[in-house]
Amino acid sequence: MTSGFIGFQNEIYLGGLGGAVPELPMTAAGLELSAQERLDPAAFAYVAGSASAERTASANRRAFERYRILPRMLRGTTGPGARDLSVQVLGTRLAAPVLTAPIGVLELLHEGGEVIAAEVTKELGIGTVLSTAASSTIEEVGAAAGAWWYQLYWPADDELARSFVQRAERAGATAIVVTVDTPALGWRPRDLEHAHLPFLHGKGIANYLSDPVFRAKLPSPPEESEEAMRMAILAWAGLFGNHGLRPADLAKLRAWTDLPIAVKGILHPDDAKQVVDVGADAVVVSNHGGRQVDGSIAALDAVSAVVAAVGDRAEVLFDSGVRTGSDVLVALALGAKAVLYGRPWAYGLGIAGAAGVRHALRSLLADFDSVLGLSGCAAIADVGRSLLSAVP
């Protein structure tokens, strides 16, 4: 599979010959600023906000500054057809080592946001991870997606958790990603300033409302009346978050599905060992984009130790803080098999729908394609620790 992602650069320059310039910002920071200017303040706060003083979110970005790429020259990796960005992760073939991170409640940004993300990633040949806290159902996304995984927020009811997982498997998901760093929501001042938790308004709970196990617990169908919906929302509130979840519970998940299992939200190597010991096929090193523990270690700073602990037994992926193609390259050089890319494409969704998602993803992929070749790598297998130099 030969990369064509860098072609986006030529499209833009050729368009400039006719006087056209990009309608959307070319950087993640630009997309964020544009989204802040255009979106409803509460919606923007929900996506952009992080825990408390947002030191962890800042640390995620600063962590990349501790590494420098040491490019190799005269490798013949910059010409047409010179690079292959494709990878296989958890048995899923991707045109590049990138998946959209699971972001909940996308209806705050655009109607049908999860389906749009599925369609655009299918078009580009990369992956998408559907959140449990979605505004579109598992089945709607499965019908639209190419390569996709299902992210499970394990509810406080195993029967319901099993139903979510088996619905995802039937709908075509090729892996299950269990997020373990959110048994409860972190302290998020931006949301608190708006007194805004979208789930309490019936948003982001489509997978609950459409689930037969959940519906069986309700006194009446939620669509029947406002009171019935209120009761459904209260039932959701009593089930979201599983404070009793332990590594051994992954054995239940293994009994429910034959799909590969990744555990997301791991930072400590001992936690990585525990989940791999009980059957996880992958670990996603992540601090939830800084949304849970203020002052936490930057996710990037945890990658090397986790790779050393379990990299010979499980695949390691990276999430939290990716904004550029160079960021992707650094994460891979530290041992990650792929990255999950979050907020910038969500900002694109809010600004311009499918066109915004496509623009944000093509920008990242073209940037990565470019830096990969200019660093002397023809394929992902060429990326290794020797490509990096630590900042003195």
C-alpha positions as CSV (number, residue, x, y, z in Angstrom):
1,M,0.0,0.0,0.0
2,T,1.8,3.1,-1.2
3,S,1.1,6.4,0.7
4,G,-0.6,9.2,-1.1
5,F,-1.3,11.3,1.9
6,I,1.4,13.9,1.1
7,G,-0.6,14.6,-2.1
8,F,-2.8,16.9,0.0
9,Q,0.1,19.4,0.0
10,N,0.2,19.5,-3.8
11,E,-3.6,19.9,-4.0
12,I,-3.3,23.0,-1.8
13,Y,-0.3,24.5,-3.7
14,L,-1.9,23.8,-7.1
15,G,-5.2,25.4,-5.9
16,G,-3.1,28.5,-5.0
17,L,-2.3,28.9,-8.7
18,G,-5.9,29.6,-9.3
19,G,-6.2,31.9,-6.3
20,A,-7.7,29.4,-3.9
21,V,-6.5,29.2,-0.3
22,P,-7.6,26.6,2.3
23,E,-10.9,27.6,4.0
24,L,-9.9,25.8,7.2
25,P,-6.8,26.3,9.4
26,M,-3.8,24.1,8.6
27,T,-2.8,23.5,12.2
28,A,-4.4,21.9,15.3
29,A,-4.0,25.1,17.2
30,G,-5.8,27.0,14.4
31,L,-8.7,24.5,14.4
32,E,-9.1,24.9,18.1
33,L,-9.1,28.7,17.9
34,S,-11.7,28.6,15.0
35,A,-13.8,26.2,17.0
36,Q,-13.7,28.4,20.0
37,E,-14.9,31.3,17.9
38,R,-17.8,29.4,16.2
39,L,-19.1,26.8,18.6
40,D,-21.6,27.2,21.4
41,P,-19.4,28.0,24.5
42,A,-20.7,25.0,26.5
43,A,-20.0,22.6,23.6
44,F,-16.5,23.9,23.1
45,A,-15.8,23.7,26.8
46,Y,-16.9,20.1,26.8
47,V,-14.4,19.1,24.1
48,A,-11.5,21.5,25.0
49,G,-11.7,21.2,28.8
50,S,-9.4,19.2,31.0
51,A,-9.1,18.5,34.7
52,S,-8.7,21.3,37.2
53,A,-5.8,23.6,36.3
54,E,-5.3,21.6,33.0
55,R,-1.7,21.0,33.9
56,T,-1.8,17.4,32.5
57,A,-3.1,18.6,29.2
58,S,-0.3,21.1,29.0
59,A,2.2,18.4,30.1
60,N,1.1,16.1,27.3
61,R,2.1,18.7,24.7
62,R,5.3,19.7,26.5
63,A,6.5,16.1,26.7
64,F,7.1,16.0,22.9
65,E,9.5,18.9,23.3
66,R,11.8,16.6,25.2
67,Y,12.6,14.7,22.0
68,R,14.3,15.7,18.8
69,I,14.2,13.7,15.5
70,L,17.6,12.9,14.1
71,P,16.9,12.6,10.4
72,R,18.9,10.3,8.1
73,M,19.8,11.5,4.6
74,L,20.3,9.9,1.2
75,R,17.9,7.1,1.8
76,G,15.6,7.5,-1.3
77,T,12.5,7.9,0.8
78,T,11.1,11.1,-0.5
79,G,10.2,10.3,-4.1
80,P,6.8,9.3,-5.5
81,G,5.7,5.9,-4.2
82,A,8.7,5.7,-1.9
83,R,6.8,5.2,1.4
84,D,4.4,2.7,2.8
85,L,2.6,3.9,5.9
86,S,0.4,0.9,6.4
87,V,0.3,-1.1,9.5
88,Q,-1.6,-4.0,11.1
89,V,-2.7,-3.3,14.7
90,L,-4.7,-5.8,16.7
91,G,-5.4,-7.6,13.4
92,T,-6.8,-4.5,11.8
93,R,-5.1,-3.3,8.6
94,L,-4.7,0.5,8.4
95,A,-3.3,2.8,5.7
96,A,-1.4,4.7,8.4
97,P,-0.9,4.1,12.1
98,V,-3.7,6.5,13.1
99,L,-7.2,6.0,14.6
100,T,-9.6,8.7,15.7
101,A,-9.8,8.6,19.5
102,P,-13.2,7.9,21.1
103,I,-14.8,11.2,21.8
104,G,-18.3,11.2,23.3
105,V,-21.4,13.3,22.7
106,L,-20.5,14.4,19.2
107,E,-24.0,15.8,18.6
108,L,-22.7,18.8,20.6
109,L,-20.6,19.6,17.5
110,H,-22.6,18.2,14.6
111,E,-25.6,15.9,14.1
112,G,-24.5,12.4,13.3
113,G,-20.9,13.2,14.2
114,E,-19.9,9.6,15.0
115,V,-21.2,8.4,11.6
116,I,-19.4,11.2,9.9
117,A,-16.1,10.2,11.6
118,A,-16.7,6.6,10.5
119,E,-17.3,7.6,6.9
120,V,-14.3,9.9,6.6
121,T,-11.9,7.4,8.2
122,K,-13.2,4.7,5.9
123,E,-12.5,7.0,3.0
124,L,-8.9,7.6,4.2
125,G,-8.3,4.0,5.1
126,I,-7.5,4.7,8.8
127,G,-9.4,3.5,11.9
128,T,-12.0,5.0,14.2
129,V,-12.9,4.1,17.8
130,L,-16.5,4.6,18.8
131,S,-17.2,5.8,22.3
132,T,-19.8,4.2,24.5
133,A,-20.9,7.8,25.2
134,A,-21.9,8.3,21.6
135,S,-24.8,10.2,20.1
136,S,-25.1,7.6,17.3
137,T,-25.7,3.9,18.0
138,I,-23.3,1.1,17.6
139,E,-25.3,-0.2,14.7
140,E,-25.4,3.2,12.8
141,V,-21.7,3.5,13.0
142,G,-21.0,-0.1,12.1
143,A,-23.1,0.3,8.9
144,A,-21.0,3.4,7.9
145,A,-17.5,2.4,9.1
146,G,-14.5,0.7,7.5
147,A,-12.0,-0.3,10.2
148,W,-13.5,0.4,13.6
149,W,-13.1,-0.5,17.2
150,Y,-15.6,-0.2,20.1
151,Q,-14.6,1.6,23.2
152,L,-16.3,0.3,26.3
153,Y,-17.0,2.4,29.4
154,W,-17.8,-0.7,31.5
155,P,-21.1,0.1,33.3
156,A,-22.0,-1.0,36.8
157,D,-24.0,-3.9,35.3
158,D,-22.2,-6.8,33.6
159,E,-25.2,-7.9,31.6
160,L,-25.4,-4.5,30.1
161,A,-21.6,-4.4,29.4
162,R,-21.9,-7.8,27.7
163,S,-24.8,-6.5,25.6
164,F,-22.7,-3.5,24.4
165,V,-19.7,-5.7,23.5
166,Q,-21.8,-8.3,21.6
167,R,-23.7,-5.6,19.7
168,A,-20.4,-4.1,18.6
169,E,-19.1,-7.5,17.5
170,R,-22.3,-8.2,15.5
171,A,-22.0,-4.7,13.9
172,G,-18.5,-5.3,12.6
173,A,-16.1,-3.9,15.2
174,T,-12.7,-5.6,15.1
175,A,-11.5,-4.9,18.6
176,I,-12.8,-3.8,22.0
177,V,-11.1,-1.0,23.8
178,V,-11.9,-0.9,27.6
179,T,-11.3,2.6,29.1
180,V,-10.3,2.1,32.7
181,D,-9.3,5.7,33.8
182,T,-12.8,7.0,34.1
183,P,-14.7,5.1,36.8
184,A,-16.0,8.7,37.6
185,L,-15.6,12.0,35.9
186,G,-12.7,14.2,36.7
187,W,-13.1,17.7,38.1
188,R,-13.6,19.8,35.0
189,P,-14.0,23.5,35.7
190,R,-14.9,24.5,32.1
191,D,-18.0,22.3,32.2
192,L,-18.8,23.3,35.8
193,E,-18.8,27.0,34.8
194,H,-21.6,26.2,32.4
195,A,-23.3,23.7,34.8
196,H,-23.2,21.5,31.8
197,L,-23.1,17.7,31.8
198,P,-24.7,16.7,28.4
199,F,-25.7,13.2,29.6
200,L,-28.2,14.7,32.0
201,H,-29.9,16.3,29.0
202,G,-30.2,13.0,27.3
203,K,-27.2,13.5,25.0
204,G,-24.5,11.0,24.5
205,I,-26.5,8.1,25.7
206,A,-27.8,6.7,22.4
207,N,-26.1,3.3,23.1
208,Y,-27.9,3.0,26.4
209,L,-31.3,4.1,25.0
210,S,-31.0,1.6,22.1
211,D,-29.9,-1.3,24.2
212,P,-32.4,-4.1,25.0
213,V,-30.9,-4.9,28.4
214,F,-31.0,-1.2,29.5
215,R,-34.5,-0.7,28.1
216,A,-35.7,-3.7,30.1
217,K,-34.7,-1.9,33.3
218,L,-37.0,1.1,32.5
219,P,-40.6,1.4,33.7
220,S,-41.5,2.7,30.2
221,P,-39.8,3.4,26.8
222,P,-37.8,6.6,27.0
223,E,-39.4,7.9,23.8
224,E,-42.9,7.7,25.3
225,S,-42.8,11.0,27.3
226,E,-40.6,13.5,28.9
227,E,-41.0,11.8,32.3
228,A,-40.0,8.4,30.7
229,M,-36.9,10.1,29.3
230,R,-36.1,11.6,32.7
231,M,-36.3,8.1,34.3
232,A,-34.0,6.8,31.6
233,I,-31.4,9.5,32.3
234,L,-31.6,8.7,36.0
235,A,-31.1,5.0,35.2
236,W,-28.1,5.9,33.1
237,A,-26.6,8.0,35.9
238,G,-26.9,5.0,38.2
239,L,-25.1,2.7,35.8
240,F,-22.3,4.8,34.3
241,G,-19.0,4.2,36.0
242,N,-17.9,1.0,37.5
243,H,-15.9,1.6,40.7
244,G,-15.5,-2.1,41.4
245,L,-13.8,-3.0,38.1
246,R,-10.5,-4.9,38.6
247,P,-8.0,-6.5,36.2
248,A,-9.5,-10.0,36.8
249,D,-12.8,-8.7,35.3
250,L,-11.2,-8.8,31.9
251,A,-11.6,-12.6,32.0
252,K,-15.4,-11.9,31.7
253,L,-14.8,-9.8,28.6
254,R,-12.7,-12.6,27.1
255,A,-15.6,-15.0,27.7
256,W,-18.0,-12.6,26.0
257,T,-16.0,-12.0,22.7
258,D,-13.3,-13.4,20.6
259,L,-12.3,-9.9,19.5
260,P,-8.8,-8.5,20.5
261,I,-9.0,-6.5,23.7
262,A,-7.1,-3.3,24.4
263,V,-7.1,-1.5,27.8
264,K,-7.0,2.3,27.5
265,G,-5.9,4.6,30.3
266,I,-2.7,2.9,31.4
267,L,0.3,4.8,32.6
268,H,2.1,2.7,35.2
269,P,4.0,-0.3,33.9
270,D,2.7,-2.5,36.7
271,D,-0.8,-1.8,35.6
272,A,0.2,-2.8,32.1
273,K,1.6,-6.1,33.3
274,Q,-1.6,-6.8,35.3
275,V,-4.0,-6.4,32.4
276,V,-1.8,-8.3,30.0
277,D,-1.4,-11.1,32.5
278,V,-5.2,-11.6,32.5
279,G,-5.5,-11.5,28.7
280,A,-5.3,-8.0,27.2
281,D,-3.9,-8.0,23.7
282,A,-2.9,-4.4,23.8
283,V,-2.5,-1.4,26.1
284,V,-3.3,2.2,25.2
285,V,-1.0,4.5,27.1
286,S,-3.2,7.5,27.9
287,N,-4.2,10.0,30.5
288,H,-7.5,10.7,28.8
289,G,-6.1,13.8,27.2
290,G,-5.6,15.4,30.6
291,R,-9.3,15.2,31.5
292,Q,-9.1,13.1,34.6
293,V,-6.1,13.7,36.9
294,D,-4.6,17.1,37.1
295,G,-0.9,17.0,37.6
296,S,-0.6,13.5,36.2
297,I,2.5,12.3,34.3
298,A,2.4,13.1,30.6
299,A,1.2,10.1,28.6
300,L,4.3,10.3,26.4
301,D,6.6,10.0,29.4
302,A,4.9,6.6,30.2
303,V,5.4,5.0,26.8
304,S,8.9,3.7,27.2
305,A,8.3,2.0,30.5
306,V,5.1,0.4,29.4
307,V,6.8,-0.9,26.2
308,A,9.6,-2.3,28.3
309,A,7.1,-4.0,30.6
310,V,4.8,-5.6,28.1
311,G,5.9,-4.8,24.6
312,D,7.0,-8.4,24.0
313,R,3.6,-9.8,24.9
314,A,1.1,-7.1,23.8
315,E,0.8,-4.2,21.4
316,V,1.2,-0.7,22.8
317,L,-0.7,2.2,21.4
318,F,-0.5,5.9,22.4
319,D,-3.1,8.5,23.1
320,S,-3.1,12.0,24.6
321,G,-1.4,15.1,23.1
322,V,-0.8,14.2,19.5
323,R,-1.1,17.3,17.3
324,T,1.4,16.9,14.4
325,G,3.0,14.4,12.2
326,S,6.2,14.7,14.1
327,D,4.3,13.8,17.3
328,V,3.1,10.6,15.6
329,L,6.7,9.8,14.6
330,V,8.0,10.3,18.1
331,A,5.3,8.1,19.7
332,L,6.1,5.3,17.2
333,A,9.8,5.7,17.7
334,L,9.3,5.2,21.5
335,G,7.5,1.9,20.7
336,A,3.9,2.6,20.0
337,K,2.3,0.7,17.2
338,A,-0.3,3.4,16.4
339,V,-1.7,6.6,17.9
340,L,-5.2,7.7,18.7
341,Y,-5.9,11.3,17.6
342,G,-8.5,13.3,19.4
343,R,-9.5,16.9,19.7
344,P,-8.4,18.5,16.4
345,W,-10.6,16.4,14.2
346,A,-13.5,17.1,16.6
347,Y,-12.9,20.8,16.2
348,G,-13.0,20.2,12.5
349,L,-16.3,18.4,12.8
350,G,-17.8,21.3,14.7
351,I,-16.5,23.9,12.2
352,A,-17.4,22.2,9.0
353,G,-18.9,18.7,9.4
354,A,-17.4,16.0,7.3
355,A,-15.3,18.5,5.4
356,G,-13.7,19.6,8.7
357,V,-13.0,16.1,9.8
358,R,-11.5,15.2,6.5
359,H,-9.3,18.4,6.5
360,A,-8.0,17.8,10.0
361,L,-7.2,14.1,9.3
362,R,-5.6,14.7,5.9
363,S,-3.5,17.5,7.4
364,L,-2.1,15.2,10.1
365,L,-1.6,12.3,7.7
366,A,0.2,14.5,5.1
367,D,2.4,16.0,7.8
368,F,3.3,12.5,9.1
369,D,3.9,11.2,5.5
370,S,6.2,14.2,4.9
371,V,8.3,13.9,8.1
372,L,8.5,10.1,7.8
373,G,10.2,10.4,4.4
374,L,12.3,13.5,5.3
375,S,13.6,11.6,8.3
376,G,14.8,8.7,6.0
377,C,12.1,6.1,6.7
378,A,10.4,4.3,3.8
379,A,8.0,2.3,6.1
380,I,6.8,2.2,9.6
381,A,9.1,-0.7,10.3
382,D,12.0,1.7,9.8
383,V,11.0,3.9,12.7
384,G,12.9,3.1,15.9
385,R,14.4,4.7,19.0
386,S,17.6,5.5,17.1
387,L,15.6,8.1,15.2
388,L,15.3,10.2,18.4
389,S,17.7,12.4,20.3
390,A,16.8,13.5,23.8
391,V,16.9,17.3,24.5
392,P,19.9,18.0,26.8
